[in-house]
Amino acid sequence: ENLLRLRLQENCQQQNPSLDDLPEYGAKTNCSPDRIDQLQKVEKELARVKLHNKTIQNKLAEKNCALELANEGVQMLSNMRAKIGSMLERSRQEKDIREKLENEIKLENKKVEALSDHIEKLMIHLKHEATSKARAILEQAKTGREVELLRTRCDTMIKRNSRKDRVIVGLKEG
């Protein structure tokens, strides 16, 4: 603005070389009325440009704020992408671990099934053994009773025979 005034004053001075000192802003000059109108137009244009400049500066400040927000958003987006990447990696690792564990569980289930089958076979074998043992015990008891019966018969026969032998000996002697 000052440069513009100085330039206009120089132009006025060149037209009126008798002026020794430059006029101050707002002071009356010896310039022609056309020059004064021109100066007023320029000052109005200067005020308009200043206003436009201020508007542009405000817009620039707003754009800078928006840019900062956008940069923060980009940074947040970058951070989120990194977090999502780590979450995906962790998810993959957990999936791998889960698959390994499921495979181990399947293997262990097969082992349990095989052991269950083996135990079932052993139980059937033990059942047959227990049945056989029970039969053997019953047979042994039956045999024991028969032996006792035979002993008592034998003892009875021995007693009869010994009586008969005494009677025979008594008859021969007497």
ABEGO torsion letter per residue (X at the ends): XAAAAAAAAAAAAAABAABABBBBBGBBBABBAAAAAAAAAAAAAAAAAAAAAAAAAAAAAAAAAAAAAAAAAAAAAAAAAAAAAAAAAAAAAAAAAAAAAAAAAAAAAAAAAAAAAAAAAAAAAAAAAAAAAAAAAAAAAAAAAAAAAAAAAAAAAAAAAAAAAAAAAAAAAX
